[in-house]
Amino acid sequence: MFHEAQSKYKDFDWSFIQSLVLPDVSEQLYLVDLNPYKDDVRNDVDIHSVWGSLPDNDEVYALLTQLPNVLKYGLIIIQDGMDPDCYLHPLDKQDLLSLKGLVRDTESDTKQFDNWIDQIVEKVPDIDTSLLTDMPVEVTACVPDDDSKAIVKQN
């Protein structure tokens, strides 16, 4: 099944990413290129912890290396609060749809985020969920620095 998914999306066209605009919501969003992000996590460079502690990235790196090669991009969502939630979501159809309808900080944020999902969900691959069993990945200890080459866009 893994190889079937790889061949099905072998030549997947990610060119829409360049014109993609992230929603203007209160949560911090990072659209990341997964290959440089994996390198940053593995090498402990250009990343930081939301809580200010030293990152322990071995587990995150192991999960990132298990992603299907077709996935080139991910969305890191950082929710505000005393203990902020911080997760990397793959840019695939099922994961984005699972984010739809979740309550954001405000009703306006929820509508904007859901509208954004509606705009891009048909543009991303529909990866078999059995290949993404460990998604989303909790990345609180390894958020990209603002100058990281892994960041494609941020809000």
DSSP file with accessible surface (Angstrom, degrees, kcal/mol):
  #  RESIDUE AA STRUCTURE BP1 BP2  ACC     N-H-->O    O-->H-N    N-H-->O    O-->H-N    TCO  KAPPA ALPHA  PHI   PSI    X-CA   Y-CA   Z-CA
    1    1 A M     >        0   0  127      0, 0.0     4,-2.3     0, 0.0     5,-0.2   0.000 360.0 360.0 360.0 -39.1    0.0    0.0    0.0
    2    2 A F  H  >  +     0   0   75      1,-0.2     4,-2.1     2,-0.2     5,-0.1   0.940 360.0  44.8 -59.8 -47.2    2.8    2.4    0.8
    3    3 A H  H  > S+     0   0  148      1,-0.2     4,-2.6     2,-0.2    -1,-0.2   0.853 109.5  57.0 -68.1 -32.2    4.4    2.0   -2.6
    4    4 A E  H  > S+     0   0  136      2,-0.2     4,-2.4     1,-0.2    -1,-0.2   0.930 108.6  45.9 -62.5 -44.5    1.0    2.3   -4.3
    5    5 A A  H  X S+     0   0    9     -4,-2.3     4,-1.7     2,-0.2    -2,-0.2   0.901 111.7  52.9 -65.0 -39.7    0.5    5.7   -2.6
    6    6 A Q  H  < S+     0   0   30     -4,-2.1    -2,-0.2    -5,-0.2    -1,-0.2   0.933 113.6  41.7 -62.7 -45.4    4.0    6.8   -3.6
    7    7 A S  H >< S+     0   0   82     -4,-2.6     3,-1.0     1,-0.2     4,-0.3   0.877 109.3  59.0 -72.8 -33.5    3.5    5.9   -7.2
    8    8 A K  H 3< S+     0   0  142     -4,-2.4    -1,-0.2     1,-0.3     3,-0.2   0.880 120.5  27.5 -61.0 -37.2   -0.1    7.4   -7.3
    9    9 A Y  T >< S+     0   0   33     -4,-1.7     3,-2.1    -5,-0.2    -1,-0.3   0.113  83.3 123.2-111.7  20.3    1.3   10.8   -6.3
   10   10 A K  T <  S+     0   0  160     -3,-1.0    -1,-0.1     1,-0.3    -2,-0.1   0.875  86.2  30.9 -51.5 -43.7    4.8   10.5   -7.7
   11   11 A D  T 3  S+     0   0  140     -4,-0.3    -1,-0.3    -3,-0.2    -2,-0.1  -0.107  85.1 162.5-108.1  34.8    4.4   13.6   -9.9
   12   12 A F    <   -     0   0   54     -3,-2.1     2,-0.8     1,-0.1    -3,-0.1  -0.301  38.7-127.4 -59.9 135.4    2.0   15.5   -7.6
   13   13 A D        +     0   0  109      1,-0.1     3,-0.4   110,-0.1    -1,-0.1  -0.762  33.6 170.0 -92.8 107.0    1.9   19.2   -8.5
   14   14 A W    >   +     0   0   25     -2,-0.8     3,-2.1     1,-0.2     4,-0.3   0.231  43.2 114.3 -95.6  12.2    2.6   21.3   -5.4
   15   15 A S  G >   +     0   0   76      1,-0.3     3,-1.2     2,-0.2     4,-0.5   0.763  61.6  72.6 -60.8 -23.0    3.0   24.5   -7.4
   16   16 A F  G >> S+     0   0   25     -3,-0.4     3,-0.8     1,-0.2     4,-0.8   0.745  80.1  76.9 -63.2 -19.9   -0.2   26.0   -5.8
   17   17 A I  G X4 S+     0   0    0     -3,-2.1     3,-0.8     1,-0.2    -1,-0.2   0.869  84.5  61.7 -59.6 -37.1    1.8   26.4   -2.5
   18   18 A Q  G <4 S+     0   0  130     -3,-1.2    -1,-0.2    -4,-0.3    -2,-0.2   0.843 111.8  36.7 -62.2 -32.4    3.6   29.5   -3.9
   19   19 A S  G <4 S+     0   0   90     -3,-0.8    -1,-0.3    -4,-0.5    -2,-0.2   0.471  89.9 120.8 -98.8  -0.2    0.3   31.4   -4.2
   20   20 A L    <<  -     0   0   11     -3,-0.8     2,-0.5    -4,-0.8    -3,-0.0  -0.407  48.4-156.8 -67.8 132.5   -1.3   30.0   -1.1
   21   21 A V        -     0   0  115     -2,-0.1     3,-0.1    95,-0.1   134,-0.1  -0.954  14.1-131.9-111.5 126.3   -2.2   32.6    1.5
   22   22 A L        -     0   0   19     -2,-0.5   132,-0.1   132,-0.1    91,-0.0  -0.463  33.7 -96.8 -73.4 149.5   -2.5   31.4    5.1
   23   23 A P        -     0   0   10      0, 0.0     2,-1.4     0, 0.0    -1,-0.1  -0.329  30.0-118.6 -66.8 148.5   -5.6   32.5    7.0
   24   24 A D        +     0   0  129    131,-0.1     2,-0.3    -3,-0.1    88,-0.1  -0.700  60.4 143.2 -89.3  85.3   -5.4   35.5    9.2
   25   25 A V        -     0   0    9     -2,-1.4     4,-0.1     2,-0.3    -3,-0.0  -0.796  63.4-111.4-121.6 165.5   -6.2   33.9   12.5
   26   26 A S  S    S+     0   0   55     -2,-0.3     2,-0.1     2,-0.1    -1,-0.0   0.758  92.8  89.0 -72.4 -23.6   -4.9   34.5   16.1
   27   27 A E  S    S-     0   0    1      1,-0.1     2,-0.5    52,-0.1    -2,-0.3  -0.453  88.3-112.6 -69.5 148.0   -3.1   31.1   16.1
   28   28 A Q  E     -A   78   0A  69     50,-2.0    50,-2.8    -2,-0.1     2,-0.4  -0.708  37.4-166.9 -83.7 129.4    0.4   31.1   14.8
   29   29 A L  E     -A   77   0A   0     -2,-0.5   126,-1.5    48,-0.2     2,-0.4  -0.959  12.2-173.8-121.5 136.2    0.7   29.2   11.6
   30   30 A Y  E     -AB  76 154A   4     46,-2.2    46,-3.2    -2,-0.4     2,-0.7  -0.992  12.8-155.7-125.8 122.8    3.8   28.0    9.8
   31   31 A L  E     -AB  75 153A   0    122,-3.0   121,-3.3    -2,-0.4   122,-1.5  -0.887  29.1-167.8 -91.2 118.1    3.7   26.3    6.4
   32   32 A V  E     -AB  74 151A   0     42,-2.9    42,-2.1    -2,-0.7     2,-0.6  -0.887  29.3-128.4-117.3 144.9    6.9   24.3    6.3
   33   33 A D  E  >  -A   73   0A  43    117,-3.0     4,-1.9    -2,-0.4    40,-0.2  -0.802  27.4-145.5 -81.3 119.5    8.8   22.4    3.7
   34   34 A L  H  > S+     0   0    2     38,-2.5     4,-2.8    -2,-0.6     5,-0.2   0.826  88.1  58.8 -66.0 -32.6    9.2   19.0    5.3
   35   35 A N  H  > S+     0   0   77     37,-0.4     4,-2.0     2,-0.2    -1,-0.2   0.971 112.1  37.3 -66.0 -53.2   12.6   18.1    3.9
   36   36 A P  H  > S+     0   0   32      0, 0.0     4,-2.6     0, 0.0   114,-0.2   0.880 115.9  56.1 -65.5 -30.3   14.5   21.1    5.4
   37   37 A Y  H  X S+     0   0    0     -4,-1.9     4,-2.7     2,-0.2     5,-0.2   0.935 105.7  50.1 -64.3 -44.4   12.4   20.9    8.5
   38   38 A K  H  X S+     0   0   30     -4,-2.8     4,-2.8     1,-0.2    -1,-0.2   0.921 111.0  50.1 -57.6 -43.0   13.5   17.2    9.0
   39   39 A D  H  X S+     0   0   70     -4,-2.0     4,-2.5     1,-0.2    -1,-0.2   0.911 110.3  49.6 -61.7 -43.8   17.1   18.4    8.6
   40   40 A D  H  X>S+     0   0   14     -4,-2.6     5,-1.8     2,-0.2     4,-0.8   0.921 113.2  46.4 -60.9 -43.8   16.6   21.1   11.2
   41   41 A V  H ><5S+     0   0    1     -4,-2.7     3,-0.7     2,-0.2    -2,-0.2   0.932 113.7  48.3 -65.8 -44.8   15.1   18.7   13.7
   42   42 A R  H 3<5S+     0   0  119     -4,-2.8    -1,-0.2     1,-0.2    -2,-0.2   0.903 120.3  37.1 -61.7 -40.7   17.8   16.1   13.1
   43   43 A N  H 3<5S-     0   0   87     -4,-2.5    -1,-0.2    -5,-0.2    -2,-0.2   0.400 103.6-125.9 -95.1   1.1   20.6   18.6   13.5
   44   44 A D  T <<5 +     0   0   96     -4,-0.8     2,-0.3    -3,-0.7    -3,-0.2   0.897  65.1 133.3  54.5  43.1   19.0   20.8   16.2
   45   45 A V      < +     0   0   68     -5,-1.8    -1,-0.2    -6,-0.2    -2,-0.1  -0.938  60.1   8.9-122.9 151.0   19.4   24.0   14.2
   46   46 A D  S    S+     0   0   58     -2,-0.3    99,-2.9     1,-0.2     2,-0.3   0.784 104.6 102.6  55.6  30.6   17.0   26.8   13.4
   47   47 A I  E     -E  144   0B  19     97,-0.3     2,-0.3    -7,-0.1    -1,-0.2  -0.941  44.9-177.5-136.6 160.6   14.4   25.4   15.9
   48   48 A H  E     -E  143   0B  73     95,-2.2    95,-3.0    -2,-0.3     2,-0.4  -0.957  29.6-103.7-149.2 167.4   13.3   26.3   19.4
   49   49 A S    >   -     0   0    7      4,-0.3     3,-1.1    -2,-0.3    92,-0.2  -0.772  18.1-137.7 -96.3 139.0   10.9   25.1   22.1
   50   50 A V  T 3  S+     0   0   43     90,-2.7    -1,-0.1    -2,-0.4    91,-0.1   0.863 109.4  47.3 -59.2 -33.8    7.7   27.0   22.7
   51   51 A W  T 3  S-     0   0  140     89,-0.3    -1,-0.3     2,-0.1     3,-0.1   0.438 115.5-115.1 -90.4  -1.7    8.4   26.5   26.4
   52   52 A G  S <  S+     0   0   69     -3,-1.1     2,-0.1     1,-0.3    -2,-0.1   0.491  74.2 126.0  83.2   2.7   12.0   27.7   26.2
   53   53 A S  S    S-     0   0   64      1,-0.1    -4,-0.3    -5,-0.0    -1,-0.3  -0.452  73.8 -84.8 -88.4 165.8   13.5   24.4   27.2
   54   54 A L        -     0   0  163     -2,-0.1    -1,-0.1    -3,-0.1     2,-0.1  -0.507  52.1-115.3 -69.3 134.1   16.1   22.5   25.2
   55   55 A P        -     0   0   36      0, 0.0     2,-0.5     0, 0.0    -1,-0.1  -0.407  17.8-158.5 -73.3 146.0   14.4   20.4   22.5
   56   56 A D        +     0   0  121     -2,-0.1     4,-0.3     1,-0.1     3,-0.2  -0.934  22.8 168.6-118.6 101.2   14.6   16.6   22.5
   57   57 A N     >  +     0   0    3     -2,-0.5     4,-3.1   -16,-0.2     5,-0.3   0.423  42.4  98.9-102.4   0.1   13.9   15.9   18.8
   58   58 A D  H  > S+     0   0  127      1,-0.2     4,-2.3     2,-0.2    -1,-0.2   0.912  89.3  44.6 -57.6 -44.6   14.7   12.2   18.4
   59   59 A E  H  > S+     0   0  150     -3,-0.2     4,-2.0     2,-0.2    -1,-0.2   0.926 114.9  48.1 -67.0 -43.0   11.1   11.1   18.6
   60   60 A V  H  > S+     0   0   14     -4,-0.3     4,-2.5     1,-0.2    -2,-0.2   0.944 112.0  50.1 -62.6 -44.6    9.9   13.9   16.3
   61   61 A Y  H  X S+     0   0   64     -4,-3.1     4,-2.2     1,-0.2    -2,-0.2   0.924 108.1  53.1 -60.7 -43.4   12.6   13.2   13.8
   62   62 A A  H  X S+     0   0   43     -4,-2.3     4,-0.6    -5,-0.3    -1,-0.2   0.912 111.1  46.7 -59.2 -41.6   11.7    9.5   13.8
   63   63 A L  H >< S+     0   0   33     -4,-2.0     3,-1.0     1,-0.2     4,-0.3   0.901 110.2  53.0 -67.7 -40.3    8.0   10.3   13.1
   64   64 A L  H >< S+     0   0    0     -4,-2.5     3,-1.3     1,-0.2    -1,-0.2   0.865 103.7  56.5 -64.2 -34.8    8.9   12.7   10.3
   65   65 A T  H 3< S+     0   0   68     -4,-2.2    -1,-0.2     1,-0.2    -2,-0.2   0.677 100.0  60.9 -72.6 -13.6   11.1   10.2    8.5
   66   66 A Q  T << S+     0   0  113     -3,-1.0    -1,-0.2    -4,-0.6    -2,-0.2   0.510  79.3 111.3 -89.3  -4.7    8.1    7.8    8.4
   67   67 A L  S <  S-     0   0    9     -3,-1.3    65,-0.1    -4,-0.3    -3,-0.0  -0.407  81.4 -99.1 -68.9 145.2    6.0   10.2    6.3
   68   68 A P    >   -     0   0    1      0, 0.0     3,-1.7     0, 0.0    -1,-0.1  -0.349  30.6-121.5 -60.3 142.6    5.2    9.2    2.7
   69   69 A N  T 3  S+     0   0  105      1,-0.3    -2,-0.1    -3,-0.1   -63,-0.0   0.738 106.8  71.8 -60.1 -24.7    7.6   11.0    0.3
   70   70 A V  T 3  S+     0   0    9      2,-0.1     2,-0.8     1,-0.0    -1,-0.3   0.815  77.9  88.4 -62.9 -27.2    4.7   12.6   -1.5
   71   71 A L    <   +     0   0    8     -3,-1.7    21,-0.1     1,-0.2     3,-0.1  -0.612  45.7 160.5 -77.5 110.0    4.1   14.8    1.4
   72   72 A K        +     0   0   79     -2,-0.8   -38,-2.5    19,-0.2   -37,-0.4   0.637  58.5  41.4-100.6 -21.4    6.3   17.9    0.8
   73   73 A Y  E     -A   33   0A  28    -40,-0.2    18,-2.0    18,-0.2     2,-0.3  -0.934  56.0-174.5-133.8 153.9    4.6   20.3    3.1
   74   74 A G  E     -AC  32  90A   0    -42,-2.1   -42,-2.9    -2,-0.3     2,-0.5  -0.937  21.3-129.3-140.9 162.5    3.1   20.5    6.6
   75   75 A L  E     -AC  31  89A   0     14,-3.3    14,-3.0    -2,-0.3     2,-0.6  -0.968  14.7-157.6-117.9 118.1    1.2   23.0    8.7
   76   76 A I  E     -AC  30  88A   0    -46,-3.2   -46,-2.2    -2,-0.5     2,-0.5  -0.871  10.4-166.5 -94.6 126.2    2.4   23.8   12.2
   77   77 A I  E     -AC  29  87A   7     10,-2.4    10,-1.8    -2,-0.6     2,-0.6  -0.966   4.3-168.8-115.8 123.5   -0.4   25.3   14.3
   78   78 A I  E     -AC  28  86A  10    -50,-2.8   -50,-2.0    -2,-0.5     2,-0.4  -0.952   7.7-158.7-114.2 114.9    0.5   26.9   17.6
   79   79 A Q        -     0   0   54      6,-2.6     6,-0.3    -2,-0.6   -52,-0.1  -0.761  20.8-118.6 -93.0 137.7   -2.4   27.7   19.9
   80   80 A D        +     0   0  105     -2,-0.4     2,-0.2     4,-0.2     5,-0.2  -0.219  58.9  93.2 -68.5 162.6   -2.0   30.3   22.5
   81   81 A G  S    S-     0   0   54      1,-0.1    -2,-0.0     3,-0.1     0, 0.0  -0.791  86.6 -62.8 141.8 177.8   -2.3   29.7   26.2
   82   82 A M  S    S+     0   0  180      1,-0.3    -1,-0.1    -2,-0.2    -2,-0.0   0.910 135.7  23.4 -60.7 -43.9   -0.3   28.7   29.4
   83   83 A D  S    S-     0   0  124     -3,-0.1    -1,-0.3     2,-0.0    -4,-0.1  -0.780  95.9-150.2-120.8  83.7    0.6   25.4   27.8
   84   84 A P        -     0   0   16      0, 0.0     2,-0.3     0, 0.0    -4,-0.2  -0.265   8.3-129.2 -63.2 137.5    0.3   26.1   24.1
   85   85 A D        -     0   0   79     -6,-0.3    -6,-2.6    -5,-0.2     2,-0.3  -0.681  28.0-177.2 -79.1 140.7   -0.6   23.2   21.8
   86   86 A C  E     +C   78   0A   0     -2,-0.3    53,-2.3    -8,-0.2    54,-0.5  -0.885   8.2 165.1-147.2 108.6    1.8   22.9   18.9
   87   87 A Y  E     -CD  77 138A  83    -10,-1.8   -10,-2.4    -2,-0.3     2,-0.6  -0.959  32.1-137.0-131.6 145.5    1.2   20.3   16.2
   88   88 A L  E     -CD  76 137A   1     49,-3.1    49,-2.1    -2,-0.4   -12,-0.2  -0.890  23.8-167.7 -96.8 122.4    2.5   19.6   12.7
   89   89 A H  E     -C   75   0A  17    -14,-3.0   -14,-3.3    -2,-0.6     2,-0.1  -0.939  21.3-122.5-109.9 132.7   -0.3   18.5   10.4
   90   90 A P  E     -C   74   0A   2      0, 0.0     2,-1.9     0, 0.0   -16,-0.2  -0.428  26.2-115.1 -69.3 147.5    0.5   17.0    7.0
   91   91 A L  S    S+     0   0    0    -18,-2.0     2,-0.3     4,-0.1   -19,-0.2  -0.617  72.3 123.9 -83.4  81.0   -1.0   18.9    4.0
   92   92 A D  S  > S-     0   0    0     -2,-1.9     4,-2.2    32,-0.2     5,-0.2  -0.945  71.9-108.4-135.3 160.9   -3.2   16.1    2.9
   93   93 A K  H  > S+     0   0   47     32,-2.9     4,-2.5    -2,-0.3     5,-0.2   0.912 112.0  46.5 -57.9 -50.5   -7.0   16.0    2.4
   94   94 A Q  H  > S+     0   0   75      1,-0.2     4,-1.7    33,-0.2    -1,-0.2   0.900 112.9  48.5 -65.8 -40.5   -8.0   13.9    5.4
   95   95 A D  H  > S+     0   0   17      2,-0.2     4,-0.8     1,-0.2    -1,-0.2   0.926 112.6  48.2 -67.9 -41.2   -5.9   15.7    7.9
   96   96 A L  H >X S+     0   0    0     -4,-2.2     3,-1.1     1,-0.2     4,-0.8   0.925 110.2  51.9 -63.8 -42.2   -7.1   19.1    6.8
   97   97 A L  H >< S+     0   0   67     -4,-2.5     3,-0.7     1,-0.3    -1,-0.2   0.849 103.1  59.2 -63.0 -31.1  -10.7   17.9    6.8
   98   98 A S  H 3< S+     0   0   72     -4,-1.7    -1,-0.3     1,-0.2    -2,-0.2   0.748 103.0  53.6 -69.7 -20.1  -10.2   16.7   10.4
   99   99 A L  H X< S+     0   0    8     -3,-1.1     3,-1.5    -4,-0.8    -1,-0.2   0.664  85.7 105.6 -84.3 -17.4   -9.3   20.3   11.4
  100  100 A K  T << S+     0   0   83     -4,-0.8     3,-0.1    -3,-0.7    10,-0.0  -0.403  83.9  16.5 -69.3 135.2  -12.5   21.8    9.9
  101  101 A G  T 3  S+     0   0   48      1,-0.3    -1,-0.2     9,-0.3     2,-0.2   0.328  85.7 137.5  88.5  -8.6  -15.1   22.8   12.4
  102  102 A L    <   -     0   0   83     -3,-1.5     2,-0.3     1,-0.1    -1,-0.3  -0.504  63.2-108.0 -69.6 139.6  -12.7   22.9   15.4
  103  103 A V        -     0   0  124     -2,-0.2     2,-0.1    -3,-0.1    -1,-0.1  -0.518  37.9-166.6 -73.5 126.8  -13.3   25.9   17.5
  104  104 A R        -     0   0   12      2,-0.4     6,-0.1    -2,-0.3    -1,-0.0  -0.314  46.3 -75.1 -96.3-170.8  -10.6   28.5   17.2
  105  105 A D  S    S+     0   0   87     -2,-0.1     2,-0.3     2,-0.1    -2,-0.1   0.851 115.9  15.1 -59.5 -36.0  -10.1   31.5   19.5
  106  106 A T  S  > S-     0   0   68      1,-0.1     4,-2.2     0, 0.0    -2,-0.4  -0.922  77.9-113.6-134.9 163.4  -13.0   33.4   18.0
  107  107 A E  H  > S+     0   0  141     -2,-0.3     4,-2.4     1,-0.2     5,-0.2   0.891 119.6  54.9 -62.6 -37.3  -15.9   32.5   15.8
  108  108 A S  H  > S+     0   0   63      1,-0.2     4,-2.6     2,-0.2    -1,-0.2   0.912 106.9  49.9 -61.9 -42.7  -14.4   34.7   13.1
  109  109 A D  H  > S+     0   0   15      2,-0.2     4,-2.8     1,-0.2     5,-0.3   0.914 109.3  52.1 -61.3 -42.8  -11.1   32.7   13.3
  110  110 A T  H  X S+     0   0   22     -4,-2.2     4,-2.6     1,-0.2    -9,-0.3   0.941 111.9  45.6 -60.2 -46.4  -13.1   29.4   13.0
  111  111 A K  H  X S+     0   0  120     -4,-2.4     4,-2.5     2,-0.2    -2,-0.2   0.919 113.9  48.5 -63.7 -44.6  -14.9   30.7    9.9
  112  112 A Q  H  X S+     0   0   69     -4,-2.6     4,-2.2     2,-0.2    -2,-0.2   0.923 113.7  46.3 -62.5 -44.2  -11.7   32.0    8.3
  113  113 A F  H  X S+     0   0    0     -4,-2.8     4,-2.4     2,-0.2    -2,-0.2   0.931 113.5  48.5 -66.0 -43.7   -9.8   28.7    9.0
  114  114 A D  H  X S+     0   0   26     -4,-2.6     4,-2.4    -5,-0.3    -1,-0.2   0.897 111.1  50.6 -63.9 -40.0  -12.7   26.6    7.7
  115  115 A N  H  X S+     0   0   89     -4,-2.5     4,-1.7    -5,-0.2    -1,-0.2   0.897 109.1  52.2 -63.2 -38.9  -13.0   28.7    4.5
  116  116 A W  H  X S+     0   0    7     -4,-2.2     4,-1.5     2,-0.2    -2,-0.2   0.928 108.7  49.8 -62.5 -44.5   -9.2   28.3    4.0
  117  117 A I  H  X S+     0   0    0     -4,-2.4     4,-2.6     1,-0.2     3,-0.5   0.935 107.9  54.0 -59.8 -44.9   -9.5   24.5    4.3
  118  118 A D  H  < S+     0   0   76     -4,-2.4     4,-0.4     1,-0.2    -1,-0.2   0.860 107.9  51.9 -57.2 -35.1  -12.4   24.6    1.8
  119  119 A Q  H  < S+     0   0  131     -4,-1.7    -1,-0.2     1,-0.2    -2,-0.2   0.817 122.2  26.4 -72.8 -32.5  -10.2   26.5   -0.7
  120  120 A I  H >X S+     0   0    1     -4,-1.5     3,-2.1    -3,-0.5     4,-0.8   0.640  92.8  90.4-108.6 -13.6   -7.2   24.1   -0.6
  121  121 A V  G >< S+     0   0    9     -4,-2.6     3,-0.5     1,-0.3    -3,-0.1   0.833  90.8  49.2 -59.8 -32.4   -8.6   20.7    0.4
  122  122 A E  G 34 S+     0   0  139     -4,-0.4    -1,-0.3     1,-0.2    -2,-0.1   0.604 106.9  58.3 -81.4  -8.3   -9.1   19.6   -3.3
  123  123 A K  G <4 S+     0   0  103     -3,-2.1    -1,-0.2     2,-0.1    -2,-0.2   0.608  94.7  74.7 -93.2 -16.3   -5.6   20.7   -4.2
  124  124 A V  S << S-     0   0    9     -4,-0.8   -32,-0.2    -3,-0.5   -31,-0.0  -0.620  91.3 -93.4 -98.2 158.5   -3.8   18.5   -1.7
  125  125 A P        -     0   0    1      0, 0.0   -32,-2.9     0, 0.0     2,-0.9  -0.314  25.3-131.3 -69.1 154.0   -3.2   14.7   -2.0
  126  126 A D        -     0   0   62    -34,-0.2     2,-0.3   -33,-0.2   -34,-0.1  -0.808  32.9-167.7-104.7  86.1   -5.6   12.3   -0.4
  127  127 A I        -     0   0    1     -2,-0.9   -33,-0.2     1,-0.1     2,-0.1  -0.564  31.6 -99.6 -80.7 139.7   -3.2   10.0    1.3
  128  128 A D    >   -     0   0   66     -2,-0.3     3,-2.2     1,-0.2     4,-0.3  -0.355  30.1-134.2 -55.8 126.0   -4.4    6.7    2.8
  129  129 A T  G >  S+     0   0   90      1,-0.3     3,-1.5     2,-0.2    -1,-0.2   0.753 101.2  69.8 -61.3 -22.8   -4.9    7.3    6.5
  130  130 A S  G >  S+     0   0   59      1,-0.3     3,-0.6     2,-0.2    -1,-0.3   0.747  96.2  54.8 -67.8 -18.6   -3.0    4.1    7.4
  131  131 A L  G <  S+     0   0   32     -3,-2.2    -1,-0.3     1,-0.2    -2,-0.2   0.536 110.0  46.9 -86.9  -7.8    0.2    5.8    6.1
  132  132 A L  G X   +     0   0   17     -3,-1.5     3,-1.8    -4,-0.3    -1,-0.2  -0.112  67.0 133.0-124.4  36.9   -0.4    8.7    8.5
  133  133 A T  T <  S+     0   0  105     -3,-0.6    -1,-0.1     1,-0.3    -2,-0.1   0.764  73.7  51.0 -64.6 -25.4   -1.2    6.9   11.7
  134  134 A D  T 3  S+     0   0   77     -3,-0.1    -1,-0.3   -71,-0.1   -67,-0.0   0.207  92.2 150.2 -97.1  16.8    1.2    9.0   13.8
  135  135 A M    <   +     0   0   25     -3,-1.8     2,-0.1     2,-0.1   -46,-0.1  -0.763  42.1  41.9-101.6 147.8   -0.2   12.3   12.6
  136  136 A P  S    S-     0   0   50      0, 0.0     2,-0.5     0, 0.0   -47,-0.2   0.619  81.3-146.8 -75.4 162.4   -0.4   15.0   13.7
  137  137 A V  E     -D   88   0A   3    -49,-2.1   -49,-3.1    -2,-0.1     2,-0.5  -0.840  12.8-126.9 -99.1 130.2    3.0   15.2   15.3
  138  138 A E  E     +D   87   0A  82     -2,-0.5   -51,-0.3   -51,-0.2     3,-0.2  -0.643  34.3 171.7 -75.2 118.8    3.4   17.2   18.6
  139  139 A V    >   +     0   0    0    -53,-2.3     3,-1.9    -2,-0.5   -52,-0.2  -0.004  29.2 128.6-123.0  30.5    6.3   19.6   17.8
  140  140 A T  T 3  S+     0   0    3    -54,-0.5   -90,-2.7     1,-0.3     3,-0.4   0.847  78.4  48.7 -56.2 -34.4    6.2   21.9   20.9
  141  141 A A  T 3  S+     0   0   28    -92,-0.2    -1,-0.3     1,-0.2    -2,-0.1   0.477 115.5  42.6 -87.5  -2.2   10.0   21.3   21.4
  142  142 A C    <   +     0   0    0     -3,-1.9    -1,-0.2   -95,-0.1   -93,-0.2  -0.351  66.5 157.5-146.0  64.3   11.0   22.0   17.8
  143  143 A V  E     -E   48   0B   0    -95,-3.0   -95,-2.2    -3,-0.4    -3,-0.0  -0.685  49.3-105.5 -83.6 136.1    9.3   25.0   16.3
  144  144 A P  E     -E   47   0B   0      0, 0.0   -97,-0.3     0, 0.0   -98,-0.1  -0.361  32.0-117.2 -63.6 139.8   11.1   26.5   13.4
  145  145 A D    >   -     0   0   44    -99,-2.9     3,-2.2     1,-0.1     6,-0.2  -0.409  31.6-106.3 -66.7 155.8   12.9   29.8   14.0
  146  146 A D  T 3  S+     0   0  107      1,-0.3    -1,-0.1    -2,-0.1   -99,-0.0   0.771 121.3  48.4 -58.8 -25.5   11.5   32.7   12.0
  147  147 A D  T 3  S+     0   0  122      3,-0.0    -1,-0.3     2,-0.0     2,-0.1   0.335  82.5 128.5 -98.7  10.4   14.6   32.6    9.8
  148  148 A S    X   -     0   0    6     -3,-2.2     3,-1.1  -102,-0.1  -111,-0.1  -0.384  61.6-136.7 -66.1 139.2   14.6   28.8    9.2
  149  149 A K  T 3  S+     0   0  181      1,-0.2    -1,-0.1  -113,-0.1  -112,-0.1   0.654 100.6  71.8 -68.7 -14.5   14.7   27.8    5.5
  150  150 A A  T 3  S+     0   0    0   -114,-0.2  -117,-3.0  -104,-0.1     2,-0.5   0.773  76.7  91.9 -72.5 -25.1   12.0   25.3    6.3
  151  151 A I  E <   +B   32   0A  26     -3,-1.1  -119,-0.2  -119,-0.2     3,-0.1  -0.589  43.5 171.3 -77.9 121.1    9.4   28.0    6.6
  152  152 A V  E    S-     0   0A  45   -121,-3.3     2,-0.3    -2,-0.5    -1,-0.2   0.826  70.8  -9.9 -90.3 -43.4    7.6   28.6    3.4
  153  153 A K  E     -B   31   0A  55   -122,-1.5  -122,-3.0  -132,-0.0    -1,-0.4  -0.986  59.3-174.1-151.4 156.0    5.0   31.0    4.8
  154  154 A Q  E      B   30   0A  74     -2,-0.3  -124,-0.2  -124,-0.2  -132,-0.1  -0.980 360.0 360.0-148.7 156.1    3.7   32.1    8.2
  155  155 A N              0   0   69   -126,-1.5  -131,-0.1    -2,-0.3  -129,-0.0  -0.400 360.0 360.0 -92.6 360.0    0.8   34.3    9.3
